[in-house]
Amino acid sequence: MSSEAELYRDIAKRLQKIRELSYLGKLINTQVPYVKIIDSGDDGFFYNEWSLLKLIFLHQYVPLYTSIIRKRFCEINYIDLFAGSGLNVLKVNRDIVLPGSPIIALAFARRSFTHAYFVDINSNKIKLLKKRVSALKVLSRNHEYRDVIFSDVSLLKDKYYIGDANSKIDQILSDIEERHDRLLSKYRRGCHNLIFIDPFGLTFTMKSLVRILDSRVRSDIILFVNTYAAFLQISRYLKEGKSSNALDNFLGHGWKQDFELYLDKLNRQPNIKDIVTFIRFYIKKVFSMYEYETVIIELPLKLKEKHFDLIFGSHRTSRGNPFLKAIYYLKHFIEDTDYALLHQIADAIANNRDKITIIDHLLRDDVRKRIISSYSTALRYGVKKKKIEGISTLDRFFG
């Protein structure tokens, strides 16, 4: 395959994924419209480039997870500890309404989750989310939307919690563990969880993470870490003697001893790369203590030295984790995505077209449409069958 064809293939994949998210966002928006003061808040919290990438990761992982895990366990649960309202705006060149993690997880589940648990500290966001999940349940019964809603969500049992995620996680897991024990006793197959954790700053505590890792119900964990914020806290602690309370909550009290050993081995003043390396090492170490394997996906901010990290964790199994190959593929897919390209894709979607300026000259319109459609997630998982005649609802939606 020529380098030009490879370039087009990679761009087409990214374009198709964002088109699917945009389509789902528009569908939900027609049912329960975007409310700026609640969805984005007074502080103007909008989706940006790295927000989009973590949503793409969830969008791509959920159908794989539900295809495999649903066959092995009686029940699978989705837990979103910083759930938000289910809708927001992508601020990249143009405003594009996109679904939040709760809507993405439920919509792209190849086989529906049994239960879903949603937590947010903002009661208005929870009210909107509840309405949008209800709207998704109705839409999911219409096969016309199978491009982006893969299964019937109407039987899902959803629960909503208003408050701090750290104060709710034990209640949620206790509920699941009780059901897990009953199912194990009756069917010898219990529950499994997919947990999405996307906190502001360093607000999610190590105590809460350990509660998840130590649960008798196994989970796949997608944890979003503001590594740069943790770096700043450690730097201030070292240079200015600032309080370590925030770090003690975020990393647990054991981090200082490990950090001192790390500094001894460095035998010099640590730079930003050194401290970021330690943060990643320490979090991976905690996961491994509870027999979890981890993959770290780096999401650089516009300034390359600043990072967020998406940490995927899954319990080790005797036969090997069936998901890791896919996770490493997604790692490269996301880390290799250039922000300038995301801007071009967003502009194309906002204008209801599938042309990307830098490769417009490569292929005819009909060929381009066919190639982009071939990367449909619904086709990949057999949710929709490819037809020679006609085009999908998604294609009609985008003209």
C-alpha positions as CSV (number, residue, x, y, z in Angstrom):
1,M,0.0,0.0,0.0
2,S,1.4,3.4,-0.9
3,S,2.1,6.0,1.8
4,E,-0.6,8.2,0.3
5,A,-3.2,5.4,0.6
6,E,-2.0,4.6,4.2
7,L,-2.4,8.3,5.0
8,Y,-6.0,8.3,3.6
9,R,-6.8,5.1,5.5
10,D,-5.7,6.6,8.8
11,I,-7.5,9.9,8.3
12,A,-10.7,8.0,7.2
13,K,-10.7,6.0,10.4
14,R,-10.5,9.1,12.5
15,L,-13.0,10.9,10.5
16,Q,-15.5,8.0,10.7
17,K,-15.1,7.7,14.5
18,I,-15.7,11.4,15.1
19,R,-18.7,11.4,12.7
20,E,-20.3,8.6,14.7
21,L,-19.8,10.5,17.9
22,S,-21.2,13.7,16.3
23,Y,-24.2,11.8,14.9
24,L,-25.0,10.3,18.3
25,G,-24.6,13.8,19.9
26,K,-27.0,15.3,17.4
27,L,-29.6,12.5,18.0
28,I,-29.5,13.1,21.8
29,N,-29.6,16.8,21.3
30,T,-32.8,16.6,19.3
31,Q,-34.4,14.8,22.3
32,V,-33.0,16.7,25.3
33,P,-31.3,19.9,23.9
34,Y,-27.9,21.2,25.0
35,V,-28.2,23.7,27.9
36,K,-25.1,25.8,28.1
37,I,-25.4,27.0,31.7
38,I,-25.7,23.3,32.9
39,D,-23.8,21.3,30.3
40,S,-20.8,23.6,30.1
41,G,-21.3,25.4,33.4
42,D,-20.5,28.9,34.5
43,D,-16.8,28.2,34.1
44,G,-17.2,27.3,30.4
45,F,-16.1,23.7,30.6
46,F,-16.1,22.5,27.0
47,Y,-14.7,19.4,25.2
48,N,-11.2,20.0,23.7
49,E,-8.8,17.9,21.7
50,W,-7.7,15.6,24.5
51,S,-11.3,15.3,25.7
52,L,-12.2,14.0,22.3
53,L,-9.4,11.5,22.3
54,K,-10.5,9.9,25.6
55,L,-14.1,9.7,24.3
56,I,-12.8,8.0,21.2
57,F,-11.0,5.5,23.4
58,L,-14.2,4.7,25.3
59,H,-16.2,4.6,22.0
60,Q,-13.8,2.0,20.6
61,Y,-13.3,-0.1,23.7
62,V,-17.0,-0.5,24.8
63,P,-18.2,-2.7,21.9
64,L,-15.1,-5.0,22.2
65,Y,-15.6,-5.3,26.0
66,T,-19.3,-6.0,25.8
67,S,-18.9,-8.5,23.0
68,I,-16.5,-10.7,25.1
69,I,-17.4,-10.1,28.7
70,R,-21.1,-10.4,28.3
71,K,-20.6,-14.1,27.3
72,R,-18.6,-14.9,30.4
73,F,-20.6,-13.2,33.2
74,C,-24.2,-13.1,34.2
75,E,-24.2,-9.3,34.5
76,I,-22.0,-6.5,33.4
77,N,-22.1,-3.1,35.0
78,Y,-21.0,0.3,33.7
79,I,-19.9,2.8,36.4
80,D,-19.2,6.4,35.6
81,L,-18.0,8.3,38.7
82,F,-17.8,11.8,37.2
83,A,-20.7,11.3,34.8
84,G,-21.6,14.9,33.9
85,S,-24.8,15.6,31.9
86,G,-24.3,13.3,28.9
87,L,-23.8,16.1,26.4
88,N,-21.3,19.0,25.7
89,V,-19.8,21.0,22.9
90,L,-16.5,20.4,21.2
91,K,-14.7,23.7,21.0
92,V,-12.4,22.9,18.0
93,N,-12.8,25.5,15.2
94,R,-16.5,25.0,15.2
95,D,-19.0,24.0,18.0
96,I,-19.9,20.3,17.6
97,V,-22.3,18.8,20.1
98,L,-20.9,15.5,21.3
99,P,-22.2,12.9,23.7
100,G,-20.6,12.4,27.1
101,S,-19.1,9.2,28.4
102,P,-22.4,7.8,29.9
103,I,-24.2,8.1,26.5
104,I,-21.2,6.7,24.5
105,A,-20.8,3.7,26.8
106,L,-24.5,2.7,26.7
107,A,-25.0,3.4,23.0
108,F,-21.9,1.6,21.7
109,A,-22.3,-1.5,23.9
110,R,-22.5,-4.5,21.5
111,R,-24.6,-6.3,24.1
112,S,-26.3,-4.0,26.6
113,F,-25.0,-3.5,30.1
114,T,-27.2,-5.0,32.8
115,H,-26.8,-2.1,35.2
116,A,-25.4,1.4,35.0
117,Y,-24.3,3.7,37.9
118,F,-23.8,7.4,37.4
119,V,-22.3,9.8,39.9
120,D,-22.0,13.6,39.7
121,I,-21.7,16.3,42.3
122,N,-24.0,18.6,40.3
123,S,-27.7,17.8,40.7
124,N,-28.7,19.7,37.6
125,K,-26.3,17.6,35.5
126,I,-27.7,14.4,36.9
127,K,-31.3,15.5,36.1
128,L,-30.3,16.2,32.5
129,L,-28.3,12.9,32.2
130,K,-31.3,11.0,33.5
131,K,-33.5,12.5,30.8
132,R,-30.9,11.8,28.1
133,V,-30.5,8.2,29.2
134,S,-34.3,7.8,29.0
135,A,-34.3,9.3,25.5
136,L,-31.5,6.9,24.5
137,K,-33.6,4.0,25.7
138,V,-36.4,5.0,23.4
139,L,-34.1,5.7,20.4
140,S,-32.5,2.3,21.0
141,R,-35.7,0.5,20.0
142,N,-35.5,2.0,16.5
143,H,-33.3,0.0,14.2
144,E,-32.8,3.0,12.0
145,Y,-30.2,4.2,14.5
146,R,-28.1,1.0,14.7
147,D,-25.2,2.9,13.2
148,V,-24.6,4.4,16.6
149,I,-26.9,2.7,19.1
150,F,-25.9,-1.0,18.9
151,S,-28.4,-2.7,21.2
152,D,-31.7,-2.2,23.0
153,V,-30.9,-0.2,26.1
154,S,-34.5,-0.2,27.3
155,L,-34.0,-3.0,29.8
156,L,-31.0,-1.3,31.4
157,K,-31.3,-0.7,35.2
158,D,-29.8,2.7,35.8
159,K,-29.0,4.4,39.1
160,Y,-28.1,8.0,39.8
161,Y,-26.1,9.5,42.7
162,I,-25.6,13.1,43.6
163,G,-22.5,13.8,45.5
164,D,-18.7,13.2,45.6
165,A,-17.6,10.1,43.8
166,N,-15.3,9.2,46.7
167,S,-18.2,9.0,49.1
168,K,-20.4,7.0,46.7
169,I,-18.0,4.3,45.4
170,D,-18.3,2.0,48.4
171,Q,-22.1,2.1,48.3
172,I,-22.1,1.2,44.6
173,L,-19.6,-1.6,44.9
174,S,-21.4,-3.0,47.9
175,D,-24.6,-3.2,45.9
176,I,-22.8,-5.0,43.1
177,E,-20.9,-7.3,45.4
178,E,-24.1,-8.5,47.1
179,R,-25.6,-9.3,43.7
180,H,-22.4,-10.9,42.5
181,D,-22.4,-13.3,45.5
182,R,-26.0,-14.4,44.8
183,L,-25.3,-15.0,41.2
184,L,-22.1,-17.0,41.9
185,S,-24.0,-19.2,44.3
186,K,-26.8,-19.8,41.9
187,Y,-25.1,-19.9,38.5
188,R,-21.3,-19.9,39.2
189,R,-21.0,-16.8,37.2
190,G,-21.1,-13.4,38.7
191,C,-20.7,-9.7,37.8
192,H,-18.0,-7.7,36.0
193,N,-17.6,-3.9,35.9
194,L,-16.4,-1.4,33.4
195,I,-15.5,1.7,35.4
196,F,-14.8,5.1,33.8
197,I,-13.1,7.7,36.0
198,D,-12.6,11.2,34.7
199,P,-12.2,13.6,37.6
200,F,-11.3,17.2,37.8
201,G,-7.8,17.7,38.9
202,L,-6.6,15.3,41.6
203,T,-10.1,14.9,43.3
204,F,-10.3,11.1,42.9
205,T,-8.5,9.6,45.9
206,M,-6.2,6.6,46.1
207,K,-8.5,5.2,48.9
208,S,-11.3,5.0,46.3
209,L,-9.1,3.4,43.7
210,V,-7.9,0.8,46.1
211,R,-11.6,0.1,47.0
212,I,-12.2,-0.8,43.4
213,L,-9.0,-2.8,42.9
214,D,-9.6,-4.7,46.1
215,S,-13.2,-5.6,45.3
216,R,-14.1,-9.3,44.8
217,V,-15.9,-8.2,41.6
218,R,-13.3,-7.7,38.9
219,S,-13.3,-4.5,36.8
220,D,-11.8,-3.0,33.7
221,I,-10.8,0.5,34.6
222,I,-10.4,3.6,32.5
223,L,-8.8,6.2,34.7
224,F,-8.0,9.7,33.4
225,V,-5.1,11.3,35.4
226,N,-4.1,14.9,35.3
227,T,-0.4,14.0,35.4
228,Y,0.7,17.6,34.9
229,A,-1.3,18.8,38.0
230,A,0.3,16.0,40.1
231,F,3.7,17.2,38.8
232,L,3.0,20.7,39.9
233,Q,1.9,19.6,43.3
234,I,5.1,17.5,43.8
235,S,7.3,20.4,42.5
236,R,5.7,22.8,45.0
237,Y,6.1,20.3,47.8
238,L,9.8,19.9,46.9
239,K,10.7,23.6,46.2
240,E,8.4,25.6,48.4
241,G,7.6,23.2,51.2
242,K,3.9,23.3,50.4
243,S,1.5,20.9,52.1
244,S,1.3,17.4,50.7
245,N,-2.3,16.8,51.6
246,A,-3.6,16.8,48.1
247,L,-0.9,14.4,47.0
248,D,-1.5,12.2,50.1
249,N,-5.2,11.9,49.1
250,F,-4.4,11.4,45.4
251,L,-1.4,9.0,45.6
252,G,-1.9,7.6,49.2
253,H,0.5,8.1,52.0
254,G,3.0,5.6,50.7
255,W,4.2,7.8,47.8
256,K,6.7,9.8,49.8
257,Q,8.9,6.8,50.8
258,D,9.0,5.6,47.2
259,F,9.7,9.1,45.9
260,E,12.7,9.5,48.3
261,L,14.1,6.2,47.1
262,Y,13.6,7.4,43.5
263,L,15.4,10.7,44.2
264,D,18.3,8.8,45.8
265,K,18.7,6.7,42.6
266,L,18.5,9.8,40.4
267,N,21.2,11.5,42.5
268,R,20.3,14.9,41.0
269,Q,17.5,17.4,41.0
270,P,14.4,15.9,39.2
271,N,13.1,17.6,36.1
272,I,9.5,17.4,34.8
273,K,10.2,14.2,32.9
274,D,11.6,12.5,36.0
275,I,8.6,13.4,38.2
276,V,6.0,12.4,35.5
277,T,7.9,9.1,35.2
278,F,7.6,8.6,38.9
279,I,3.8,9.4,39.0
280,R,3.2,6.8,36.2
281,F,5.4,4.2,37.9
282,Y,3.7,4.7,41.3
283,I,0.2,4.4,39.9
284,K,1.1,1.3,37.9
285,K,2.7,-0.2,41.0
286,V,-0.6,0.2,43.0
287,F,-2.5,-1.5,40.2
288,S,0.0,-4.4,40.1
289,M,-0.3,-4.9,43.9
290,Y,-3.9,-6.0,43.2
291,E,-3.0,-8.2,40.2
292,Y,-4.0,-5.6,37.6
293,E,-2.2,-5.1,34.3
294,T,-2.0,-1.5,33.0
295,V,-1.4,0.4,29.8
296,I,-0.7,4.1,29.9
297,I,-1.9,6.2,27.0
298,E,-0.3,9.7,26.9
299,L,-2.5,12.6,25.9
300,P,-0.3,15.6,25.4
301,L,-1.7,19.1,25.8
302,K,-0.9,21.8,23.3
303,L,2.4,22.3,25.1
304,K,4.2,19.0,24.7
305,E,5.7,18.8,28.2
306,K,2.2,18.9,29.7
307,H,0.3,15.6,29.9
308,F,-2.8,14.0,30.8
309,D,-2.7,10.2,31.0
310,L,-5.4,7.7,30.3
311,I,-4.7,4.6,32.3
312,F,-6.3,1.3,31.3
313,G,-6.3,-1.4,34.0
314,S,-7.6,-4.9,33.8
315,H,-7.2,-7.9,36.2
316,R,-4.6,-10.4,35.2
317,T,-6.0,-13.8,34.0
318,S,-4.3,-17.2,33.8
319,R,-4.9,-17.4,30.1
320,G,-3.8,-13.8,29.4
321,N,-5.9,-10.7,28.9
322,P,-7.9,-10.9,25.6
323,F,-8.1,-7.1,25.4
324,L,-4.4,-6.1,25.6
325,K,-3.7,-6.3,21.9
326,A,-6.6,-4.1,21.1
327,I,-5.6,-1.7,23.9
328,Y,-2.1,-1.3,22.4
329,Y,-3.7,-0.7,19.0
330,L,-5.9,2.1,20.5
331,K,-2.8,3.5,22.3
332,H,-1.0,4.0,19.0
333,F,-4.2,5.2,17.3
334,I,-4.7,7.9,19.9
335,E,-1.1,8.9,20.6
336,D,-0.5,9.3,16.8
337,T,-3.5,11.6,16.3
338,D,-2.3,15.1,15.4
339,Y,-4.4,17.9,16.9
340,A,-4.1,19.9,13.6
341,L,-5.8,16.9,11.9
342,L,-8.6,16.9,14.5
343,H,-9.3,20.5,13.7
344,Q,-9.6,19.7,10.0
345,I,-11.9,16.8,10.7
346,A,-14.1,18.9,13.1
347,D,-14.3,21.6,10.4
348,A,-15.4,18.9,7.8
349,I,-18.1,17.5,10.1
350,A,-19.4,21.0,11.0
351,N,-19.8,21.7,7.3
352,N,-21.6,18.3,6.7
353,R,-18.9,17.0,4.4
354,D,-16.2,14.3,4.5
355,K,-13.4,16.0,2.6
356,I,-10.2,16.7,4.4
357,T,-8.1,19.5,2.8
358,I,-4.8,17.7,2.8
359,I,-6.0,14.7,0.9
360,D,-8.9,16.0,-1.2
361,H,-6.9,15.3,-4.3
362,L,-6.3,11.6,-3.7
363,L,-9.6,10.0,-4.5
364,R,-12.9,10.7,-6.2
365,D,-16.0,11.5,-4.1
366,D,-17.6,8.1,-4.5
367,V,-14.5,6.2,-3.6
368,R,-13.9,8.5,-0.6
369,K,-17.4,7.9,0.8
370,R,-17.1,4.1,0.3
371,I,-13.7,4.0,2.1
372,I,-14.9,6.1,5.0
373,S,-18.0,4.0,5.4
374,S,-16.0,0.8,5.5
375,Y,-14.6,1.9,8.9
376,S,-18.0,2.0,10.5
377,T,-17.8,0.6,14.0
378,A,-21.3,-0.9,13.6
379,L,-20.1,-2.9,10.5
380,R,-17.0,-4.0,12.4
381,Y,-19.0,-5.6,15.2
382,G,-21.7,-7.0,13.0
383,V,-24.4,-4.7,14.3
384,K,-25.3,-3.7,10.8
385,K,-24.7,-5.7,7.6
386,K,-23.1,-4.0,4.7
387,K,-25.4,-3.5,1.8
388,I,-24.4,-2.8,-1.8
389,E,-27.4,-0.6,-2.5
390,G,-28.2,2.5,-0.4
391,I,-26.3,4.3,2.3
392,S,-26.5,4.3,6.1
393,T,-28.6,6.6,8.2
394,L,-25.3,8.2,9.3
395,D,-24.3,9.0,5.7
396,R,-27.7,10.5,5.0
397,F,-27.4,12.6,8.1
398,F,-24.1,14.0,6.9
399,G,-25.3,14.5,3.4
